[in-house]
Amino acid sequence: MDMHTVVVGTSGVTASDVLAVARGGARVDLSAEAVAALAASREIVDALAAKPEPVYGVSTGFGALATRHISPELRTQLQRNIVRSHAAGMGPRVEREVVRALMFLRLKTVCSGHTGVRPEVARTMADVLNAGITPVVHEYGSLGCSGDLAPLSHCALALMGEGEAEGPDGVVRPAGELLAEHGIRPVVLREKEGLALLNGTDGMLGMLVMALADLDTLYKSADVTAALSLEALLGTDRVLAPELHAIRPHPGQAASAANMLAVLKGSGLTGHHQDDAPRVQDAYSVRCAPQVAGAGRDTLAHARLVAERELASAVDNPVVLPDGRVESNGNFHGAPVAYVLDFLAIAVADLASIAERRTDRLLDKNRSHGLPPFLADDAGVDSGLMIAQYTQAALVSELKRLAVPASADSIPSSAMQEDHVSMGWSAARKLRTAVDNLTRVVAVELYTATRAVELREGLTPAPA
């Protein structure tokens, strides 16, 4: 485990904090301000719990069963039961980094002072993260409304010492055994605490934050590979001139063009339109590379803004307000996050599509301006990179299917109480697959373009 420590306060966390905990194994601690806020909001919940009037989430059932008043002696059982009943996920295990991200983000909201959770519950959440214990969370079960209920329930189950979890050694064992080995006492949940551990967009948000980090790298890589393809195709870099992009001032477009121009500086391969095969201009996949990658960069910027707002949010229902009220709300609805997850999947599919078109052009002797068929050493005796493009095409085809928005769907649940849901978890899951596929597509273009540049005998490519 990394000795770097992330301190959680009352005002949210940053994307860097999420990545440090989810991927870097950073330790987690609570600020004094957060502990004080937790204690203050708990006093409010305890006062309401002592009153005879029912308060949603404190002394009532949940969802469609919210009309039932629960007597004090049954409330601990109620909180335990909601966690057990909602831990109904199925399918393959979700990745360790995703589970750590959603646990950390739930802790972020708990520490806001708007949930009514006791300080000792928050400390136990931090202890579990610091011990490297990762609850088993399953692929299916979240509708992205009322939060990522099933995934978060499996995490809460582990806090209670129930269910299964992965230890720091990677072995899955009963959660109770792992807690005991690390000296962590299972929590006994009181009024509102079970509900507060389940009601959040934490899973989809964690996956959004990680996708943004990965795509930031991939978009830079895509600019490099596009420049190499332009160079290998003897294209012109004049279309990358800053003054051309200034008259259509999309910031992402300008950034992508600048990256490509920097890669091509000093190249002896660009601008050979009139040498052996006269052409007026390059194909769209080459000439419009900055426009397509740039639009994707601007999509990333919008998604990053949404993520930053969500990272600063306290997502729970009901919430404890500073004036002492406990109010029901709809802030758990995942629509803001779901939309940008789907938007990113569209941008990813298009970036992969244009990359595949450049690869195909490099392999086709009728369009590659003098390169051998499929960049083979001895075309016919060997197939060169023919099947690499097949693989790339298969990945792009899947990416187009993954670009179909999950957030356009909604299936009512909870006896029509939850009659419109976001499907944000599903949008996040398919985006993770899309990011993986894009990585492979860019890798194929990179290999193809560098091979093609090597085959341009007598011409000098840009310096490495």
N, C-alpha and C positions, 0 to 999 in steps of 0.2 A: 504493500500500500504506500502511496505517495504521502510524504510528511507534510505537504502543503495543506493548509487548513482554510476552508471556506466558512466564514461566519455569517449566519443567517440572522437578519434583523427583522424589523416590521415593515420595511418598505420594498420588499421584493428582492429578486436576485438578477444577475446578468446572465447572458448567454455563456460567457466565459466560465462563470460559476458552474453552470449545468454541465458543460463539457469537462471541467476539472473533476467533478464528482462522478459523472457517468462513465467517462472514458479514462480519466487519469487517476482514479482511486483516491482523490483528495479526501481528507478528513472533514468532518462537519462539526461545527460548534454553534451554540446559540448565544446571541448577544444578551447582555443584561437587560437591554431595552425590550427584547423579545420576551424574555422570561417575565418581566413585569407586566407586559401587555397580556400575556397568557393568563397570569394570575388575576388580573383585573377583569378580563372578559369571563373568566370562570366564576367569579363572584356574582356576576350578573345572572349567569345561567343557574347557579345554585339558588339564588333568590327567587327566580321564576319557577324553578322546580318545586319550591316549598309552597307555592300558592295553589289554591284549589282550582283556579281557572286553567284550562288546557292551553298549552303553547306548542305549536307544531315543532316536531323534532326533539322537544324537551320532554313533553309528557303526553305525546300522541303517537299513533302509528305513522306509517310513511306511505307516500304515494297515494294510491287509491284507498288506502286504509287509514288516512290521516284523520278521519272523523272520530276514531276511537280514542277515548281518554284512557291512559295507562296508569294504574295505581303505582305508588312509589316502590312497593316491594317487588314489582315486576320489571322495573326499568333497566336494571343491570342485565336481566335476561333478554329484554328487548334489544338492547344495543349489541349483545353477543349474537343474538339470532339474526339481526340484519346483516352482520358480517358473514355469518355462516351461509345464510340463504342466498346472498348475492355473490358468493364465491363459486359461481357456476360456469366459469369459463371452460372451453373445450379446445382441442386441437394441439398443434405443436407448441413447444415452449417459446416464449418471446425472448429475444436476445437480452443478455445480462445488462448491457449498457442502457437498454430501454427501460428495464425495471428499475435500475438505479436512478435514472432520470426522473421517472414518475414518482418514486418514493421521495426523492429530494424536493421535487416541486410541490408535492403534497405538504411536506414539512414547511416549505416556504409560506404556503397559505395558512397553515396552522399557526405559524409564528407571527402572522399579521395582527393577531389580537381580535380578529373578527369571527372566530369559530367557536369559542367557549371551551376549548380543549385544555385540560390541565397541563402545567409545565412538565410533569413527570411523563406524560404520554409523548410529548415532543422530544424529551430527552431520550426516551426509548427508541424513537424513530431514528435519531442521530446515532445512537449506540449500535443499532442494527446495521446501518450504513457503514459505520467505522469498523465494524467487525468483519466486513466483507461478506455478510449473509445476504443472499439474494432470493427472495421468495419466488416460487414457481408461478409464473403468470402465463396464461394460455392465449393463443392467437385470436380465438373467437369469443364474443360475449359482450362487447361494448357497442352501444348504439350512438355513443358520443353525445348523450343528453342525460341530464342528472349526473353528468360527469362520465368518466370511464369507469362505470360502476364495477363490473366484474373484475377487470385488472386490479383496480385499487382494493377491492375486497380481498383478493388473494394476498395482497401485501398486508392488509390489516389483520388477516387471519394469522399470519406469521408473528405479528406483534403480540397476539394472544397466545402464542406457543402452539398453534395448531397448523395443520396443513404441512406442505413440504417446502423446502428451501435448499438452495445450493450453498455449500460452505465455501470458504476462501480457497479450498483445495479443489473446487470444481465438482465435488461429489454431492448428489442430491440425497438429503436425509430428512427425517422429521424435524420440523422447525423447532419444536420444544427441546430436542436434544442439542441443536446448535446454539440456541439461546443459553441453555444451561452451561455448555462448555465455555462460553464467553462471559459468564457471570451476569447475564441479562435476565432480569425478572419479567415474565410475561405480564402484560397490562390487563387489568380488569376494567373494562370500559364502563363509564357512568353516563348520565343523561347527556344526550346529543353527541357524544364522542364517536360512537360507531358511525353515525350519519356523516359527521365532519370528516372522517377518514376516507369516505367514498365519493363525495360530491365534487369532482374536479375534472378539468380538462387536461390533467397532468400528463397522461400518456401521449395524447396527440401533440401536445405542446413540446414535450421532450423530444419526440421524433422530428418535429418541425425544426427545432434548434439544431439538432444533429445533421439534418438534411441540408440546412443552410450552410453549415460549416463545410460539409462535403462538396456542395455545389459551388461554393466560392472557389475551391481548388479546381474543380472540374471545368468551370468556365474559363479559368486562366489556361488550363491545359488545352482546352478546345481552341482558344485563340492561337496557341503555339502550333497545334497540329494543322489548323486551317492555313496558317502562314506557310508551313512546310509544304502543304499540298499545292498552294498557289505557286510556290517556288518550283516544285517538281513539274508542274504543268506549264512552266514558262509563262506564267501569267504576269499581269502588270500590277505593280504596287501603287500606281498613280491613283487608283480608286480609294486608297487609304489616306490620302492627303487630308490633314486637319481641316482645311478650308471647305472641303466638300461636306464634312460631317457637321461643321459649324452652322450650315444653313438648314440643317434638320436637327435641332439641338436636343436629341435624346441622349442623356448622359451615358447610358450603357453602351450605345452605339459608338460614341466617341472613345470610350475606354477600350472597347474591343479593337477598333481600328488602330489606336495608338499602340496596343500590345502587338498586333500583327506587324505594324510598321517597324517597331523596335526589333522584332525577331528577324526581319528581312534586311535590316541595315547592312549595307556592304555586299549584298548578294550580286553575283554575276549571272544569275539565272532569270531574273525578272525582266520584263519588257522586251521579250523576243518574239512578239506577235508577227513581225514581218520577215522573220528569218527563212523558215522552210515551209510554214503553213500559215499563210496570211489569214488573219481574223480581225474583225473590227473590235470585239470585246470578249471578255471571258464569260463563261456560263454563270448562271445565277448562283449556283452552289459555291462558286469561287468569289464572284464579284459582290454578292450580297451577304457574305459571311459576317461582317460586322453588324449588319442590320438584324440578322436573326439572333446571333449571340448577344447583341446589345439589348434586344427586347427581352431576352431571358435575364440579363443582368438587372434590368429595370424591374422585372417581376420579382427577382430576389430582393431588391431594395424594398418593394412594397411588403413582401412577406416578412422581411426583417422588422419592419415597423410594427406590423401586427404582433409578431412574437414579443417585441419589447414591451408593448402595451400589456400583453397577457402575462409576461413575467413580473410586471408591476402590480398585477391584480390579486385580489383575494376572492377566490371562486369557491363559494359554499352556499348552502341553503338549508335552514335559514342562516342569516348572518347577525352578529352582534354589532350594533352601531355605537358610536362614541357616546350618544346620549342615553344609552342603556336599553334602547329598544332591541328586540329580536324580531327581525322581519323576514318573511318569505320573499323569494325573488327568483328570477330566471337566469342569473348570471352563469349558471353551469352549462347553458346551451353552447354547443361547440361550433356554431355556424361561423364566427369570425376566423377561427383557426382552420376549420374544414375547407372553407373557400380557397384560402391561399395554398393549402396542401394540394388541392386539385389544380389550381392555377399553375403551380410549380410542375406538376406532372405533365401538363400540356407543353410547357416550355422545354422540359427535358426531352419529351418525345420529338419535338421539332428540331432541337439541337442535334439529337442523334440522327434524325432523318437527313439533315443537310450534310452531316459528316459522312454518312454512308454513300451519298451521291458523289461526293468527292473521291471516296475510295474506289467506287465503281468506275469513275472516269479515269483514274490512274491505271486501272487494270485493263482497260479496253484499248487495244492498239489503234482503233479508228478515232479515238478522242484524246489520246494521251500525248500526241505530238512527238512521236518518235520513240516512245518507250516500248520494250518488248511485251508481247501478250502476257498478261497476268504477272508481269515482272519476273518471269521465269528465266533461269539460266539457259535452259534449252527447251523452249516451248514445244509441247508435244511429248517430249520424253518426260518432262515433269510439268506439273500443273501450276507451279508458282504459288501465288496467293489467292487463287480462285476460290477455294473453300473458306478462306478467312473472310472473304466478302459474303459468302453464304451465311456464315455464322453471324456476321454483323447484320445482315438483312433479317435474319430470324429474330435477333434481339430488337431491332427497330420495329418489326411487326408486333411483337409483344408490347413494346412501349406505347404503340398507338392504342392498343386495347386498354392499357393501364391509364391512358389519358382520359378515358371516359369518367366523368366526375361522380364520385361516390356521394357527394353532398347534394346532388340532385334527387336523391332517393330519400324516402322516409317510410318507416313501417311503424304504425302505432303500437304502443305497449302499455302495460299497467292498467288494463281495463279502460283504455281510452283517456286516462288521466295524462299520460305522456303521449300525446297524439301527434306530435311532430318532433322528429329527432334529426340530428345533424349528420350521422354516419362519419364523423370526423376521425374516429379510430381507424376505420376502414380506409379512409383517404390517406392517412399516415402510413398504414401498412403497405399499401400499393406504391406510395412514393418511395419507400425504402427499397422496394424491388426495382423501381424505375432508376433510382440513383445507381444501384449496382449494375444494371444493364448499361446505363450511359457510360460508366467507367470502362466497361469492356468495349463498347463501340468506339470510344475515343482511343483506346489502346490499339485497336485494329488500324484506325486511320494513322496513328503515329507510326506504327511499324511499316505500314504501306508507304507513307510519304517519305520516311527516311530511306527506305529501300530504293524508292524512285529517284531521290536526290543523288544517291550513290551511283546510280546508273547513268547520270548525265555526264558522260565523259567529255572532257575538254572545256567544261564550264565550271565556274567557281561558285559554290553555294555560300550563303551567309556564314560568317564566323560562328563557331559553336557558342 
